[in-house]
Amino acid sequence: MRLPQQASSLPLFILLPALSSAINLDCNRIVVDGKAWTLSSLAGPHSVYNVVDHPPTSINTTYTLDICKPLKHTECPSGTMICGVQRSSGEDKILGAIPIAGNFVAGSGRMLNPKVTRLKSTDSQTEGLRIELHGGKYPFNGKDYKQAAVIEMKCDRERTGLEGDWAAKKTKRDDNDGSDDGGKDGGKDGNDDGNGDGNGDGSDDDKKGDKPADETRSLRFKSYGQVDELFILRLDWLTKYACEDFEDGEGGKSGNHWGFFTWLIVILFLCTAAYLIFGSWLNYNRYGARGWDLLPHGDTIRDIPYILKDWGRKVVNTVQGPGSRGGYSAV
């Protein structure tokens, strides 16, 4: 009876990697249309802000996301990867926490179900990825509405994707993802601009430079609203990691050079091997040579160690110089 049970469980074991990739986003390798991207450098919590006026106050919503794994220390349920926390400006009270995307309680059917498309497939002039994430649910006017996020990651070779990222800085300082304090600081440090981009995180990037605060940030809020029976959060993310030719942190340049020299070495090795094999075969069939005599220029090859030794001795003598005698030998 045990053998049939083991045989029946084998297909499920084989399918586990496929099921895992279907409900999660593998930041280490994303392949679309034959192109590969690595987004692991963008792992960790990142926050954007949006301010909506509701006189006599305004609502500050902090959207915190981690596209690689579930968030920690968040007001949203376990398994959330994108969480929106609403606060009234000037107050610490949380008005609501919206789980927008993630993998939630097993059996609920609320899975991330990531969908990744290449931006060039719809716009030949734009390079990057469009990532759609699902799984969230939140009540509005007595009805539960599904939530989703659409993140357009656009190629910008001058940006890492972390510019103006308050949550990332906060994480490095005190190992906190900023989901609790981000809205507080955002509410206190001035969300008066009313431009809908949520520029009140109090970061130094807002206070220096000639560009507006929303232009200094790489991760930018675009919109959040209802589309039919679904609420969608839309974000733009400018980063060099979205470039199709990016490799080794140099926009693909260092990777291309290394590839060229690698191929050059391989070709030289193959040509040398082909020459030795053909020459040995020719010497064997034409002259009946054996041993070292099989190799073309066998005498020269045998002398290579001695040639290198003499060359090394000359290099050492040249580096050491003639010594204190000025090159004259004793008589």
C-alpha positions in Angstrom: 0.0 0.0 0.0 2.9 2.4 0.6 4.2 2.2 -2.9 1.1 3.6 -4.6 1.0 6.5 -2.0 4.6 7.5 -2.8 3.9 7.3 -6.5 0.8 9.5 -6.3 2.7 12.1 -4.2 5.6 12.4 -6.7 3.7 14.6 -9.3 2.8 17.1 -6.5 6.5 17.2 -5.5 7.5 17.9 -9.0 4.9 20.6 -9.4 5.9 22.5 -6.2 8.5 24.7 -7.9 6.1 25.6 -10.7 3.3 26.5 -8.2 5.8 28.6 -6.2 6.8 30.6 -9.2 3.2 31.1 -10.1 2.3 32.8 -6.8 5.6 34.6 -6.1 7.9 37.0 -7.8 11.5 35.7 -8.2 13.6 38.8 -7.9 16.8 36.9 -8.6 15.8 36.1 -12.2 12.8 37.4 -14.2 12.6 36.3 -17.8 10.2 37.9 -20.3 10.4 37.6 -24.1 13.8 36.0 -23.8 15.3 38.9 -21.8 16.4 38.5 -18.1 16.3 41.0 -15.3 17.6 40.8 -11.7 15.7 42.9 -9.2 17.2 41.5 -5.9 19.1 44.8 -5.4 15.7 46.5 -4.9 14.6 44.0 -2.2 13.5 45.5 1.1 10.7 48.0 2.1 10.3 51.2 0.1 7.7 53.9 0.7 5.8 56.5 -1.3 3.3 59.0 0.0 0.1 60.5 -1.3 -1.9 63.4 0.3 -5.6 64.0 -0.4 -7.3 67.1 1.0 -10.5 66.5 3.0 -11.1 70.0 4.6 -10.6 70.9 7.3 -7.9 68.2 7.3 -6.1 65.9 4.8 -5.4 62.2 4.5 -1.8 61.1 4.2 -1.5 57.5 2.8 1.9 55.8 3.1 2.3 53.0 0.6 5.1 50.6 1.7 6.1 47.7 -0.6 8.6 44.9 -1.0 8.4 43.2 -4.3 10.6 40.3 -3.2 9.1 39.1 0.1 6.3 39.9 2.6 6.7 43.0 4.7 7.6 42.9 8.4 6.4 45.2 11.2 3.4 46.4 9.2 -0.2 47.2 10.1 -1.5 44.9 7.3 -2.1 41.2 7.7 0.8 38.7 7.5 1.8 37.9 3.9 1.3 41.5 2.7 3.8 42.8 0.2 2.2 46.1 -0.5 0.5 48.0 2.3 -1.2 51.4 2.4 -1.6 53.0 5.8 -3.9 56.0 6.1 -3.5 58.8 8.7 -5.0 62.1 9.3 -2.4 64.9 8.9 -1.0 66.1 12.2 -2.3 63.0 14.0 -0.8 59.7 14.9 -4.1 57.8 14.7 -4.3 55.2 11.9 -7.5 55.5 9.9 -7.0 52.4 7.9 -4.5 49.8 6.7 -5.1 48.5 3.1 -3.5 45.2 2.1 -3.1 45.8 -1.6 -1.0 42.8 -2.7 0.5 39.6 -1.2 0.0 36.0 -0.4 -2.6 35.6 2.4 -4.2 32.8 4.4 -4.0 29.5 2.6 -7.3 28.4 1.0 -8.6 32.0 0.7 -7.6 32.1 -3.0 -5.9 35.5 -2.3 -2.5 35.0 -3.9 0.0 37.4 -5.4 -0.3 35.9 -8.9 2.3 38.2 -10.4 2.1 39.1 -14.0 5.2 40.6 -15.6 5.3 42.1 -19.1 8.0 43.9 -21.1 7.2 47.6 -21.7 8.7 47.4 -25.2 5.9 45.0 -26.1 3.5 47.9 -26.0 5.8 50.9 -26.4 9.0 50.4 -28.4 10.5 53.6 -27.0 10.1 52.6 -23.3 12.5 50.0 -21.8 11.6 48.2 -18.6 9.0 46.0 -17.0 5.3 46.2 -15.9 4.7 44.2 -12.8 1.1 43.4 -11.7 0.5 42.1 -8.2 -2.8 40.9 -6.6 -4.2 39.3 -3.6 -5.5 42.3 -1.5 -9.0 42.9 -0.2 -10.4 45.9 1.7 -14.0 47.0 2.6 -15.4 50.2 1.2 -19.0 51.4 1.7 -19.9 48.0 3.2 -18.5 46.0 0.4 -15.2 44.1 0.0 -13.2 45.2 -3.0 -10.2 43.4 -4.4 -6.9 45.3 -4.5 -4.1 45.2 -7.0 -0.9 47.1 -7.9 0.7 48.0 -11.2 4.3 49.0 -11.0 6.0 50.3 -14.1 9.8 49.8 -13.7 11.4 52.1 -16.3 15.0 52.1 -17.4 17.1 55.0 -16.1 20.8 54.3 -16.2 21.6 57.2 -13.8 19.4 55.8 -10.9 19.7 52.8 -8.6 16.0 53.1 -7.7 16.7 54.0 -4.1 17.0 57.8 -4.6 14.8 59.7 -2.1 13.8 56.4 -0.5 13.0 57.3 3.1 12.0 53.8 4.1 15.3 52.3 2.9 17.3 55.0 4.9 15.2 54.3 8.0 15.9 50.5 7.6 19.6 51.0 7.5 19.6 53.3 10.5 17.6 51.2 13.0 16.6 48.0 11.3 13.0 49.2 11.0 11.0 49.1 7.8 9.5 52.6 8.5 5.9 51.3 8.2 5.0 52.5 11.6 6.8 55.9 11.7 6.7 56.8 8.1 3.2 58.1 8.2 3.9 60.0 11.4 6.9 61.8 10.0 5.1 62.3 6.8 2.3 64.0 8.6 4.6 66.2 10.7 7.1 67.3 8.1 4.8 69.1 5.8 2.4 67.6 3.3 1.2 71.0 2.3 2.2 70.9 -1.4 -1.1 69.2 -2.3 0.4 67.8 -5.5 -0.7 64.3 -4.9 2.8 62.8 -4.8 3.1 62.7 -1.1 6.3 64.7 -0.6 6.2 65.0 3.1 8.7 62.3 4.2 11.1 64.9 5.7 14.1 63.5 3.7 17.0 65.7 2.9 16.5 65.2 -0.8 13.5 67.5 -0.6 15.6 70.3 0.8 18.5 70.3 -1.6 19.0 70.5 -5.3 17.1 72.4 -7.9 14.6 69.6 -8.9 11.1 69.3 -7.3 10.9 66.6 -4.6 8.9 64.2 -6.8 11.6 64.3 -9.5 14.4 63.5 -7.0 12.6 60.2 -6.0 13.0 57.1 -8.1 9.8 55.4 -6.7 6.8 57.6 -7.4 3.1 57.5 -6.7 1.0 57.7 -9.8 -2.6 57.0 -8.7 -4.9 54.9 -6.6 -8.5 54.4 -7.6 -11.4 52.2 -8.5 -11.6 50.4 -11.9 -14.9 48.5 -12.1 -14.8 46.1 -9.1 -11.1 46.6 -8.4 -9.0 49.2 -6.7 -5.6 49.7 -8.4 -2.5 51.3 -7.0 -0.2 52.6 -9.8 3.5 53.4 -9.2 6.4 54.4 -11.4 9.9 53.2 -10.5 13.0 54.5 -12.3 16.0 52.3 -12.0 19.0 51.0 -13.9 18.0 47.4 -12.9 15.0 47.7 -15.4 17.4 48.2 -18.3 17.6 45.3 -20.6 21.4 45.5 -21.1 22.2 46.1 -17.4 25.0 43.8 -16.0 27.4 44.0 -13.1 26.2 47.4 -12.0 27.6 49.2 -15.1 24.6 49.2 -17.5 26.0 46.2 -19.3 29.3 47.8 -20.3 31.5 45.7 -18.1 29.6 42.6 -18.9 30.0 43.1 -22.7 33.7 43.7 -22.4 34.2 40.6 -20.3 32.2 38.6 -22.7 34.4 39.8 -25.7 37.6 38.8 -24.0 36.2 35.5 -22.9 35.3 34.6 -26.4 38.7 35.8 -27.6 40.4 33.4 -25.2 38.1 30.5 -26.1 38.7 31.1 -29.9 42.5 31.2 -29.4 42.5 28.1 -27.3 40.4 26.2 -29.9 42.6 27.4 -32.7 45.8 26.3 -30.8 44.2 22.9 -30.0 43.1 22.4 -33.6 46.6 23.3 -34.9 48.3 20.8 -32.5 45.9 18.0 -33.2 46.1 18.5 -37.0 49.9 18.8 -36.9 50.2 15.7 -34.7 48.0 13.7 -37.1 50.0 14.9 -40.1 53.3 14.0 -38.5 52.0 10.6 -37.5 50.7 9.7 -41.0 53.4 11.3 -43.1 56.5 10.6 -41.0 55.4 7.9 -38.6 56.5 10.2 -35.7 56.0 9.1 -32.1 56.0 10.8 -28.7 57.3 14.4 -28.7 58.0 14.2 -32.4 54.2 14.0 -33.0 53.8 17.7 -32.0 54.5 20.3 -34.6 57.6 22.3 -33.5 58.2 19.8 -30.8 61.7 21.0 -30.1 60.5 24.5 -29.5 57.7 23.3 -27.2 60.2 21.2 -25.2 62.4 24.3 -24.8 59.6 26.6 -23.6 60.4 26.0 -19.8 64.1 26.9 -20.4 63.1 29.9 -22.6 60.8 31.2 -19.8 63.5 30.6 -17.2 66.1 32.7 -19.2 63.5 35.4 -19.8 62.7 35.6 -16.1 66.3 35.8 -15.2 66.8 38.7 -17.6 63.8 40.5 -16.2 65.1 40.2 -12.6 68.5 41.4 -13.6 67.0 44.4 -15.4 64.8 45.3 -12.4 67.7 45.0 -9.9 70.0 47.1 -12.0 73.8 47.0 -12.3 74.3 47.5 -8.5 76.6 49.9 -6.6 79.6 49.3 -9.0 77.8 51.2 -11.7 78.0 48.3 -14.2 81.9 47.8 -14.0 83.2 44.5 -12.9 86.3 44.1 -10.7 89.6 43.6 -12.4 
